[in-house]
Amino acid sequence: MMIKPQVEIEKLEMADPTFEAGITKTARARLTNPTAKQFSYTVELYLGVTKAATSGVVTVTIPAGGYVDVNFAITMPAVEASYPVFLDVGQEGSLLKHYQATESVTIVITPTIEVGPITWV
């Protein structure tokens, strides 16, 4: 009997989803393999439909009936905006899940200034 690969995304965790442009943050997702066979999956977390920022594609192996918590490091875009968060899970080149998180990530650029030494000329 052939077992078809499946995956369930139980949760996608992030702290307050408002981040400074250019910093690197980590999101965590729990992926569950509900089948009776171990599978390797490709996963990618990204911001916005045009992938303004991405974790890159990584491979995870999940045992039969098991789960794995996957950390995704991602550098925030340099443009202030609100970005929907997506997680794609594939197996052998086929997309199994296209998941959208319930909260978007908001990128801000906080005003700051650096003052050099004061000199008299």
Secondary structure as UniProt FT lines:
FT   STRAND          8..13
FT   STRAND          18..20
FT   TURN            21..22
FT   STRAND          24..32
FT   STRAND          39..47
FT   TURN            48..51
FT   STRAND          53..54
FT   STRAND          58..62
FT   TURN            64..65
FT   STRAND          67..75
FT   STRAND          81..83
FT   STRAND          85..91
FT   TURN            92..93
FT   STRAND          94..100
FT   STRAND          105..108
//
